[in-house]
Amino acid sequence: MAAEAANAWRLSRRPERAWRGPLRLAWGRLRRASAGRLALTAAGVVAALAGAPPPPGPAWPAAGEVLSRWLFYVTVVPLDMPGAFRRTREEAHR
């Protein structure tokens, strides 16, 4: 969670859209999913420290990680047209 806070601080200080855009999406439009991810992780940590049995303990952080991966791919801010990686160098500079 400390790494998440440090990364959010780092991204918020950059003026480029590619850096700030994902942060704005994650904590703006997708704030429920972002908060849910952190809540699942925190619940898993608390359950593990409390000695919870295996089914709920590891399941909550695993669900948070799945949600985290989804957020990672959804909050990408494209800077070019999709499929630009297929263009040749000459086509890109026309």
C-alpha positions as CSV (number, residue, x, y, z in Angstrom):
1,M,0.0,0.0,0.0
2,A,3.0,2.3,0.6
3,A,4.2,1.5,-2.8
4,E,0.8,2.4,-4.3
5,A,0.9,5.7,-2.5
6,A,4.4,6.5,-3.6
7,N,3.6,5.6,-7.2
8,A,0.5,7.8,-7.2
9,W,2.5,10.7,-5.8
10,R,5.2,10.1,-8.5
11,L,2.7,10.0,-11.3
12,S,0.8,13.1,-10.1
13,R,3.9,15.3,-10.2
14,R,4.5,14.7,-14.0
15,P,2.8,17.0,-16.5
16,E,2.6,14.5,-19.3
17,R,-0.8,13.0,-20.1
18,A,0.7,9.5,-20.3
19,W,1.8,9.7,-16.7
20,R,-1.2,11.5,-15.1
21,G,-3.9,10.0,-17.3
22,P,-3.9,6.5,-15.7
23,L,-3.9,8.1,-12.2
24,R,-6.9,10.3,-13.1
25,L,-8.7,7.3,-14.5
26,A,-7.9,5.0,-11.5
27,W,-8.9,7.5,-8.9
28,G,-11.6,9.4,-10.9
29,R,-13.8,7.3,-13.0
30,L,-12.6,3.9,-11.7
31,R,-12.3,5.0,-8.0
32,R,-14.7,2.2,-6.8
33,A,-12.6,-0.5,-8.4
34,S,-9.4,1.1,-7.1
35,A,-10.7,1.4,-3.6
36,G,-12.0,-2.1,-3.7
37,R,-8.6,-3.4,-4.7
38,L,-7.0,-1.7,-1.7
39,A,-9.8,-2.9,0.6
40,L,-9.3,-6.5,-0.6
41,T,-5.6,-6.3,0.0
42,A,-6.0,-4.7,3.4
43,A,-8.6,-7.4,4.4
44,G,-6.2,-10.1,3.3
45,V,-3.4,-8.6,5.4
46,V,-5.6,-8.3,8.4
47,A,-6.9,-11.8,8.0
48,A,-3.4,-13.2,7.7
49,L,-2.2,-11.4,10.8
50,A,-5.2,-12.5,12.7
51,G,-4.5,-16.1,11.7
52,A,-7.6,-16.7,9.5
53,P,-7.9,-20.1,8.0
54,P,-6.7,-20.5,4.4
55,P,-9.9,-20.0,2.3
56,P,-10.6,-16.4,3.1
57,G,-7.1,-15.2,4.0
58,P,-5.3,-15.7,0.6
59,A,-8.5,-15.4,-1.5
60,W,-8.9,-11.7,-0.7
61,P,-5.5,-10.5,-1.8
62,A,-5.7,-12.8,-4.8
63,A,-9.0,-11.1,-5.8
64,G,-7.4,-7.7,-5.2
65,E,-4.5,-8.7,-7.5
66,V,-6.9,-9.8,-10.3
67,L,-8.7,-6.4,-9.9
68,S,-5.3,-4.7,-9.9
69,R,-4.4,-6.4,-13.2
70,W,-7.7,-5.4,-14.7
71,L,-7.1,-1.8,-13.6
72,F,-3.6,-1.8,-15.1
73,Y,-4.9,-2.7,-18.6
74,V,-8.0,-0.5,-18.4
75,T,-6.2,2.7,-17.4
76,V,-3.6,2.7,-20.2
77,V,-3.7,6.1,-22.0
78,P,-2.8,5.5,-25.6
79,L,-0.7,8.2,-27.2
80,D,-1.0,7.0,-30.8
81,M,-3.6,5.3,-33.0
82,P,-4.1,1.6,-32.3
83,G,-2.0,-0.6,-34.6
84,A,0.8,2.0,-34.9
85,F,3.3,-0.7,-34.1
86,R,2.6,-2.2,-37.5
87,R,3.6,0.9,-39.5
88,T,7.0,1.1,-41.1
89,R,9.3,4.0,-40.3
90,E,8.5,5.7,-43.6
91,E,4.8,5.5,-43.0
92,A,5.1,7.0,-39.5
93,H,7.0,10.1,-40.8
94,R,4.7,11.1,-43.6
